[in-house]
Amino acid sequence: MTTRGARRRVPFTVIGGFLGAGKTTLVNDLLRHAHGERIAVVVNDMGEVSIDADLIAEHDGSTITLANGCICCSLSDEFALSLPDLLDLDPPIDRVVVEASGISDPGSVAQYGTLPGFRLDGVVVLVDVETIRGHAADARIGPQVLRQLERADLLVLTKLDLVAAHDVSEVRSWIADVVGPVPCTDAPRDGLDPSVLFGLDHVAGRDPGGPIDHGFRTTTVRPGAPISRDALDRWLAGLPSHVIRSKGRVHTTDHGPVVVHVVGRRRAITPDRSASPPPPGTGTIVVIGTGEMGGDEAFEHGWDELT
Amino acid sequence: MAANITIHSAREIVTMNPSNPSASHVAVRDGRILGVGPLDELTIWGDHTLDHTFADHVLVPGMIEAHAHLLEGALWAFPYVGYFPRRDPSGQWQGGLTTIEELVDHLAVLDASLSDPDQALFCWGLDPIYFDGDRLTARHLDRASSTRQIVVFHASLHLATVNTACLEAGAIADAETEGVVRDEHGRPTGELQEVPAMMLAPPMTPALKSLRNDQSYWTLARLAVNAGVTTVTDLASQALFNQGAADASARIVNDPAYPLRFVPYCTPSFGPTVQDDDAVAARFHELAATNTDKLHYGGIKLIADGSIQGYTAVMNWPGYVTGAPQGLWQVPPDRLDHMVRTYHEAGINVHIHANGDAVIDAAIDAVDRALRTHAWLDHRHTVQHCQLTSAAQYRRMARLGMCGNLFANHLWFWGDQHYASTVGPERAHRLEAAATAKREGVRFSLHSDAAVTPLGQLHTMWCAVNRLTPSGRVLGEHERISAYDALHAVTVGAAYQLHLDHVLGSIEVGKHADFTVLEENPLTVHPIAIRDIGVWGTVLGGVPRPAGSDPIGPTSR
């Protein structure tokens, strides 16, 4: 416990959504395109994981180790008690992703991400635009389906190619009606860029303000003046709903250097223990959002108002 | 002709075989029953040894617990501190702590008994629902020790209460985990709800991880022999996809020293392929191919909802009297249909955990649909717990050939709570409606769900016969059943729903020589005395297994 606590807290992401929403497809994508991260993916069903044999380094029945360093293990009843053991793996893992079962409350599964050694990064819930309203209206399972949406930090709409565009916008307004302004993005037909879900480390080097894959935009915001932790929190809370992900390091006036993580409507501000935190009065926050997101000016304007 | 025949005399043998209901002697050869009757009818089999060990005892068929868990044997590695007294594996009564003060005093004694100051005190079995007034908090537990970490794991297995030393060791005040109960100042009260919050308590994970071990099988066996039980199911077996669990069962249960028949029902949700029902069925058949007389993989166990007292059983209108939400499906109804159909078509007996009446509907619907496309009439699929089943549902179950296994112990352990605060008086009166099941023609058993309540079929029979609650209320006098029907339920009725009634459940020629050896006849004592009948022990496959305080262990090799 002590050694675990002393280490960097490992980000922990939950993928939720009802049966058929596309969780398995997403998980398979993640395992194949990890962008150099060593991800431990805890899946609901090992039988559904499809990985080319030549990418598998080791397969012992309950755990698959991939050539790219990722590992995949199954969500069994031992899962909970053994989750902290993932922190002891050597070489260490960079991230844990847990696929919740199709009926379960992903917010409950997310609580494991608050245990020592982890940092709960976010609850991402996939929504099959074709079937979601039918499931939600089902007298038996409807309440649990709605609960999944309510527990999401970020919603990802899937199966978009199966319905007409105006139906997608109807689903969007239906979601806004039933669960409020949860940031919501589309899953492109050829798969979701992991950077959208997991942060901007591997897109931060791209042109600020320029488009990234699949119509997402990214922009880099710098503080114009020193800012307190509370003001920073208010600024993050006020980000528009087409911002789906933010990450940065800022030197605050009252809490020193901090790290900022935003996934949809979840935001976390934690002490920056890195070797070279930003000097007082400085900082950088990278923001990623949907195509509707504006350029740098809009963000910097909001920032100035707070300081 | 080789002898090896033992004829046991008994004060009475209650056979549960209607064509030969009572006898004075039973002959046993090769672990099986050779004959039942007066001595002069049994000597026809030739040379024998006459054994009068049971001359003053009553033999009934070996009792079968058709819904229990290996956990019953595992938890006794730790002290029990529950409200109701409970016999430990050595036969001593433990618990019976009816106030917070008694609990704290007992924890102080346990604290003093530990020599290592750094060893945590982990104990189990608390149900604060029985304490009037105050909720148990860290401050109460601090009176037992301010320095040693104390964890009190609740009977529900969903909650724990810890002391301040534990809160501090786990830095629980700083945790963001849901389920850390806090007071009006935001300080943790000591109560931790659900597994993630409980895992913040440093002793919790090692304690829970330690539960899965060989010793739990042996402890379960000691408890079962002392309670007069000869066959125990493990109704949430991991053996499908956990080779270690399958190997342990085979190694231990098939050991001649092991005094129990063990019937695992495998739960697919513990495995890595919860969606692939065909793979589950195929793996089950592999396990079943290893079945022996003692270790019998009986079928698949599915879990469809939660519990009534946890407000997670899924209810039809009008739901809970508190207005709590409808409950939680553990598996969507469409998936339940698919699983039941797949296993049904593969010829696998399915037992479905269903407490609330909405989920019981779904379970019956699933079997109904499976039967429309695949005519396996002798499936004996079973609704487990079956707590709120209505008469109309029992009629459908009867027509479809389904069985029920009723959680009779609930009447005693939570009957007053069901009456007052979960489903209200009328439905509380028809909880575990054994008389309705019988009237409507459903074959049923009665169970403890050990470790949720203690293993012991005499107590379970007593609950179904008397339907008393701790406050003295008779909960549903019209659902009381006779002692005969209750004994039938825990012998023939249980054997039937496990597809084992051709070899277990009654004392008649050809079946395994499994007996429960009692001091009195449960059919003739006053019904209120059924649970107090003394247990000499059991006979398993012809081998006497006396009750006792000494641990049972493997054959030394």
HADDOCK unambig.tbl for C-alpha pairs under 7 A between the chains (distance, minus, plus):
assign (segid A and resid 44 and name CA) (segid B and resid 272 and name CA) 6.91 0.50 0.50
assign (segid A and resid 45 and name CA) (segid B and resid 272 and name CA) 5.04 0.50 0.50
assign (segid A and resid 45 and name CA) (segid B and resid 273 and name CA) 4.48 0.50 0.50
assign (segid A and resid 45 and name CA) (segid B and resid 274 and name CA) 5.56 0.50 0.50
assign (segid A and resid 45 and name CA) (segid B and resid 275 and name CA) 6.55 0.50 0.50
assign (segid A and resid 46 and name CA) (segid B and resid 272 and name CA) 5.01 0.50 0.50
assign (segid A and resid 46 and name CA) (segid B and resid 273 and name CA) 5.42 0.50 0.50
assign (segid A and resid 47 and name CA) (segid B and resid 272 and name CA) 6.80 0.50 0.50
assign (segid A and resid 47 and name CA) (segid B and resid 273 and name CA) 4.91 0.50 0.50
assign (segid A and resid 47 and name CA) (segid B and resid 276 and name CA) 6.87 0.50 0.50
assign (segid A and resid 74 and name CA) (segid B and resid 272 and name CA) 5.24 0.50 0.50
assign (segid A and resid 75 and name CA) (segid B and resid 272 and name CA) 6.71 0.50 0.50
assign (segid A and resid 76 and name CA) (segid B and resid 270 and name CA) 4.77 0.50 0.50
assign (segid A and resid 76 and name CA) (segid B and resid 271 and name CA) 5.79 0.50 0.50
assign (segid A and resid 76 and name CA) (segid B and resid 272 and name CA) 6.66 0.50 0.50
assign (segid A and resid 77 and name CA) (segid B and resid 270 and name CA) 5.49 0.50 0.50
assign (segid A and resid 81 and name CA) (segid B and resid 205 and name CA) 6.08 0.50 0.50
assign (segid A and resid 103 and name CA) (segid B and resid 330 and name CA) 6.70 0.50 0.50
assign (segid A and resid 103 and name CA) (segid B and resid 331 and name CA) 6.23 0.50 0.50
assign (segid A and resid 103 and name CA) (segid B and resid 332 and name CA) 6.51 0.50 0.50
assign (segid A and resid 111 and name CA) (segid B and resid 177 and name CA) 5.59 0.50 0.50
assign (segid A and resid 111 and name CA) (segid B and resid 178 and name CA) 6.43 0.50 0.50
assign (segid A and resid 111 and name CA) (segid B and resid 196 and name CA) 5.87 0.50 0.50
assign (segid A and resid 112 and name CA) (segid B and resid 196 and name CA) 5.28 0.50 0.50
assign (segid A and resid 114 and name CA) (segid B and resid 176 and name CA) 6.15 0.50 0.50
assign (segid A and resid 114 and name CA) (segid B and resid 177 and name CA) 5.49 0.50 0.50
assign (segid A and resid 115 and name CA) (segid B and resid 200 and name CA) 6.69 0.50 0.50
assign (segid A and resid 141 and name CA) (segid B and resid 332 and name CA) 6.75 0.50 0.50
